[in-house]
Amino acid sequence: MSLLNNPNRIPESYGLRIAAGLIGFFLIMKLVGLGHIVELRLLNVFILSGGVYFALKRFKDSHADRLNYFRGLATGISTAAIGSVVFSLFLFVYMKLDTSMMQSIIENEAMGRYMNPYIAAFIVALEGVFSGFLVTFILMNYVGSDEVNQS
């Protein structure tokens, strides 16, 4: 059984899918010439939301249509965290290789003069994890879970 099909590895599987979606979106924006528009990162929340939603649905389907609220929160948050951290590692490597991107951030962003690839990648990871908290909390009410005290 591969990582992508293993019901015990749902956060890793969907976290890597989220990372692939984020990386793909980033590269498309760079190729199209829209990589300098930082507001486009708001669209990342849709990729993150989709990945967390499908992870929660997969968890529910693979556990006899049961989704304990706290296990669902843990699954969604860890899925988002894995996706965000892998994406931030990609961005770190990208910013180390493409110094013009980092220089553009330093010159054009409000706090840019305090940035370096380490801090920028950390901020992206932190932003993704906290977005994952919010997205998971909202989606848990949409997906539907068992009572809190049921297993």
Contacts in CASP RR format, 6 or more apart in sequence:
PFRMAT RR
TARGET T0000
AUTHOR 0000-0000-0000
METHOD contacts of the structure
MODEL  1
MSLLNNPNRIPESYGLRIAAGLIGFFLIMKLVGLGHIVELRLLNVFILSG
GVYFALKRFKDSHADRLNYFRGLATGISTAAIGSVVFSLFLFVYMKLDTS
MMQSIIENEAMGRYMNPYIAAFIVALEGVFSGFLVTFILMNYVGSDEVNQ
S
3 9 0 8 1.000
3 12 0 8 1.000
3 13 0 8 1.000
3 16 0 8 1.000
4 13 0 8 1.000
4 16 0 8 1.000
5 13 0 8 1.000
6 13 0 8 1.000
7 58 0 8 1.000
7 59 0 8 1.000
7 62 0 8 1.000
7 63 0 8 1.000
10 55 0 8 1.000
10 58 0 8 1.000
10 59 0 8 1.000
10 62 0 8 1.000
10 75 0 8 1.000
10 79 0 8 1.000
11 55 0 8 1.000
11 75 0 8 1.000
11 76 0 8 1.000
11 78 0 8 1.000
11 79 0 8 1.000
11 82 0 8 1.000
12 82 0 8 1.000
13 55 0 8 1.000
13 58 0 8 1.000
14 51 0 8 1.000
14 52 0 8 1.000
14 54 0 8 1.000
14 55 0 8 1.000
14 58 0 8 1.000
14 79 0 8 1.000
15 51 0 8 1.000
15 55 0 8 1.000
15 79 0 8 1.000
15 80 0 8 1.000
15 82 0 8 1.000
15 83 0 8 1.000
15 86 0 8 1.000
16 82 0 8 1.000
16 83 0 8 1.000
16 86 0 8 1.000
17 51 0 8 1.000
17 54 0 8 1.000
18 47 0 8 1.000
18 48 0 8 1.000
18 50 0 8 1.000
18 51 0 8 1.000
18 52 0 8 1.000
18 79 0 8 1.000
18 80 0 8 1.000
18 82 0 8 1.000
18 83 0 8 1.000
18 84 0 8 1.000
18 87 0 8 1.000
19 82 0 8 1.000
19 83 0 8 1.000
19 84 0 8 1.000
19 86 0 8 1.000
19 87 0 8 1.000
19 90 0 8 1.000
21 47 0 8 1.000
22 44 0 8 1.000
22 47 0 8 1.000
22 48 0 8 1.000
22 83 0 8 1.000
22 84 0 8 1.000
22 87 0 8 1.000
23 87 0 8 1.000
23 90 0 8 1.000
25 43 0 8 1.000
25 44 0 8 1.000
25 47 0 8 1.000
26 35 0 8 1.000
26 87 0 8 1.000
26 90 0 8 1.000
26 91 0 8 1.000
26 94 0 8 1.000
29 35 0 8 1.000
29 37 0 8 1.000
29 40 0 8 1.000
34 40 0 8 1.000
36 104 0 8 1.000
36 108 0 8 1.000
38 109 0 8 1.000
44 128 0 8 1.000
44 131 0 8 1.000
45 131 0 8 1.000
45 135 0 8 1.000
48 80 0 8 1.000
48 83 0 8 1.000
48 84 0 8 1.000
48 128 0 8 1.000
48 131 0 8 1.000
48 132 0 8 1.000
48 135 0 8 1.000
49 135 0 8 1.000
49 139 0 8 1.000
51 79 0 8 1.000
52 76 0 8 1.000
52 79 0 8 1.000
52 80 0 8 1.000
52 132 0 8 1.000
52 135 0 8 1.000
52 136 0 8 1.000
52 139 0 8 1.000
53 139 0 8 1.000
53 142 0 8 1.000
53 143 0 8 1.000
55 75 0 8 1.000
55 76 0 8 1.000
55 79 0 8 1.000
56 67 0 8 1.000
56 72 0 8 1.000
56 75 0 8 1.000
56 76 0 8 1.000
56 136 0 8 1.000
56 139 0 8 1.000
56 140 0 8 1.000
56 143 0 8 1.000
57 143 0 8 1.000
59 67 0 8 1.000
59 71 0 8 1.000
59 72 0 8 1.000
59 75 0 8 1.000
60 66 0 8 1.000
60 67 0 8 1.000
60 143 0 8 1.000
60 144 0 8 1.000
66 146 0 8 1.000
66 150 0 8 1.000
67 143 0 8 1.000
67 144 0 8 1.000
67 145 0 8 1.000
67 146 0 8 1.000
68 145 0 8 1.000
68 146 0 8 1.000
68 148 0 8 1.000
68 150 0 8 1.000
68 151 0 8 1.000
69 140 0 8 1.000
69 145 0 8 1.000
69 146 0 8 1.000
69 147 0 8 1.000
69 148 0 8 1.000
70 148 0 8 1.000
72 136 0 8 1.000
72 140 0 8 1.000
72 145 0 8 1.000
73 136 0 8 1.000
73 137 0 8 1.000
73 140 0 8 1.000
76 132 0 8 1.000
76 135 0 8 1.000
76 136 0 8 1.000
76 139 0 8 1.000
77 129 0 8 1.000
77 132 0 8 1.000
77 133 0 8 1.000
77 136 0 8 1.000
79 136 0 8 1.000
80 128 0 8 1.000
80 129 0 8 1.000
80 131 0 8 1.000
80 132 0 8 1.000
80 133 0 8 1.000
80 135 0 8 1.000
80 136 0 8 1.000
81 128 0 8 1.000
81 129 0 8 1.000
81 132 0 8 1.000
84 124 0 8 1.000
84 125 0 8 1.000
84 127 0 8 1.000
84 128 0 8 1.000
84 129 0 8 1.000
84 131 0 8 1.000
84 132 0 8 1.000
85 125 0 8 1.000
85 129 0 8 1.000
87 124 0 8 1.000
87 125 0 8 1.000
88 121 0 8 1.000
88 122 0 8 1.000
88 124 0 8 1.000
88 125 0 8 1.000
89 121 0 8 1.000
91 120 0 8 1.000
91 121 0 8 1.000
91 124 0 8 1.000
92 117 0 8 1.000
92 118 0 8 1.000
92 120 0 8 1.000
92 121 0 8 1.000
94 101 0 8 1.000
95 101 0 8 1.000
95 102 0 8 1.000
95 117 0 8 1.000
95 120 0 8 1.000
95 121 0 8 1.000
96 117 0 8 1.000
102 115 0 8 1.000
102 116 0 8 1.000
102 117 0 8 1.000
102 120 0 8 1.000
105 112 0 8 1.000
105 115 0 8 1.000
105 120 0 8 1.000
106 112 0 8 1.000
106 113 0 8 1.000
106 115 0 8 1.000
109 115 0 8 1.000
END
